[in-house]
Amino acid sequence: MGSTVDVQVLFDTSVYVEVLRNGEFARGFRPRYARDLPHTHFSAVVVQELLAGARTPWQRRQALALFEPFERAGRIAVPTYACWK
């Protein structure tokens, strides 16, 4: 009998930054994001990096729009110290 694997997807900060900066990239990435969304989690590290890079209130709102849905769904991945070591 086959077994199933629960796949979890995390995207790097660089992907989200490119989505925010490059409309053509965002349009091309949208189908993959839609496909992977049910398995996608948002890294707490990515949250921190996006907020640290937001220089204006508008940029902060864009960052919030990306990760707040994952907060509400309880899908924020928080690395442990052992992950960083």
CYANA upper distance limits for C-alpha pairs under 8 A (distance plus 0.5 A):
  7 VAL  CA     39 HIS  CA      6.82
  8 GLN  CA     39 HIS  CA      5.49
  8 GLN  CA     40 THR  CA      6.28
  8 GLN  CA     41 HIS  CA      7.21
  9 VAL  CA     36 ASP  CA      7.59
  9 VAL  CA     39 HIS  CA      6.15
  9 VAL  CA     40 THR  CA      4.93
  9 VAL  CA     41 HIS  CA      6.48
 10 LEU  CA     40 THR  CA      6.37
 10 LEU  CA     41 HIS  CA      6.02
 10 LEU  CA     42 PHE  CA      6.52
 10 LEU  CA     43 SER  CA      7.18
 11 PHE  CA     15 VAL  CA      6.90
 11 PHE  CA     16 TYR  CA      8.04
 11 PHE  CA     40 THR  CA      8.48
 11 PHE  CA     42 PHE  CA      7.78
 11 PHE  CA     43 SER  CA      8.41
 12 ASP  CA     16 TYR  CA      7.56
 12 ASP  CA     46 VAL  CA      7.31
 13 THR  CA     17 VAL  CA      6.65
 13 THR  CA     46 VAL  CA      5.67
 13 THR  CA     49 GLU  CA      7.53
 13 THR  CA     50 LEU  CA      7.62
 14 SER  CA     18 GLU  CA      6.60
 15 VAL  CA     19 VAL  CA      6.73
 16 TYR  CA     20 LEU  CA      6.75
 17 VAL  CA     21 ARG  CA      6.63
 17 VAL  CA     50 LEU  CA      8.18
 18 GLU  CA     22 ASN  CA      6.01
 18 GLU  CA     25 PHE  CA      7.34
 18 GLU  CA     26 ALA  CA      7.82
 19 VAL  CA     23 GLY  CA      7.12
 19 VAL  CA     25 PHE  CA      6.60
 19 VAL  CA     26 ALA  CA      5.03
 19 VAL  CA     29 PHE  CA      8.32
 20 LEU  CA     26 ALA  CA      7.87
 20 LEU  CA     62 GLN  CA      8.20
 22 ASN  CA     26 ALA  CA      6.70
 23 GLY  CA     27 ARG  CA      6.64
 24 GLU  CA     28 GLY  CA      6.79
 25 PHE  CA     29 PHE  CA      6.45
 26 ALA  CA     30 ARG  CA      6.50
 27 ARG  CA     31 PRO  CA      8.45
 29 PHE  CA     33 TYR  CA      6.69
 30 ARG  CA     34 ALA  CA      6.54
 31 PRO  CA     35 ARG  CA      6.67
 32 ARG  CA     36 ASP  CA      6.61
 33 TYR  CA     37 LEU  CA      6.12
 34 ALA  CA     38 PRO  CA      8.50
 36 ASP  CA     40 THR  CA      6.49
 40 THR  CA     75 ARG  CA      8.28
 41 HIS  CA     70 PHE  CA      7.27
 41 HIS  CA     75 ARG  CA      5.48
 41 HIS  CA     76 ILE  CA      6.19
 41 HIS  CA     77 ALA  CA      6.78
 42 PHE  CA     46 VAL  CA      7.59
 42 PHE  CA     47 VAL  CA      8.04
 42 PHE  CA     67 PHE  CA      7.12
 42 PHE  CA     70 PHE  CA      6.86
 42 PHE  CA     75 ARG  CA      6.85
 42 PHE  CA     76 ILE  CA      5.34
 42 PHE  CA     77 ALA  CA      6.40
 43 SER  CA     47 VAL  CA      6.95
 43 SER  CA     76 ILE  CA      6.08
 43 SER  CA     77 ALA  CA      5.16
 43 SER  CA     78 VAL  CA      6.71
 43 SER  CA     79 PRO  CA      8.45
 44 ALA  CA     48 GLN  CA      6.77
 44 ALA  CA     76 ILE  CA      6.57
 44 ALA  CA     77 ALA  CA      6.36
 44 ALA  CA     78 VAL  CA      5.79
 44 ALA  CA     79 PRO  CA      8.09
 45 VAL  CA     49 GLU  CA      6.70
 45 VAL  CA     78 VAL  CA      7.95
 45 VAL  CA     79 PRO  CA      8.46
 46 VAL  CA     50 LEU  CA      6.51
 47 VAL  CA     51 LEU  CA      6.67
 47 VAL  CA     63 ALA  CA      8.22
 47 VAL  CA     67 PHE  CA      7.33
 48 GLN  CA     52 ALA  CA      6.48
 49 GLU  CA     53 GLY  CA      6.60
 50 LEU  CA     54 ALA  CA      6.72
 50 LEU  CA     60 ARG  CA      8.48
 50 LEU  CA     63 ALA  CA      6.50
 51 LEU  CA     60 ARG  CA      6.75
 51 LEU  CA     63 ALA  CA      7.03
 54 ALA  CA     59 GLN  CA      5.50
 54 ALA  CA     60 ARG  CA      5.61
 54 ALA  CA     63 ALA  CA      7.96
 55 ARG  CA     59 GLN  CA      6.90
 55 ARG  CA     60 ARG  CA      7.80
 56 THR  CA     60 ARG  CA      6.82
 57 PRO  CA     61 ARG  CA      6.73
 58 TRP  CA     62 GLN  CA      6.80
 59 GLN  CA     63 ALA  CA      6.79
 60 ARG  CA     64 LEU  CA      6.65
 61 ARG  CA     65 ALA  CA      6.60
 62 GLN  CA     66 LEU  CA      7.04
 63 ALA  CA     67 PHE  CA      7.16
 64 LEU  CA     68 GLU  CA      5.99
 65 ALA  CA     69 PRO  CA      7.78
 67 PHE  CA     71 GLU  CA      6.97
 68 GLU  CA     72 ARG  CA      6.77
 69 PRO  CA     73 ALA  CA      6.75
 70 PHE  CA     74 GLY  CA      6.55
 70 PHE  CA     75 ARG  CA      5.46
 70 PHE  CA     76 ILE  CA      6.59
 71 GLU  CA     75 ARG  CA      6.51
 71 GLU  CA     76 ILE  CA      6.48
 79 PRO  CA     83 CYS  CA      6.34
 79 PRO  CA     84 TRP  CA      7.82
 80 THR  CA     84 TRP  CA      7.38
 81 TYR  CA     85 LYS  CA      6.69
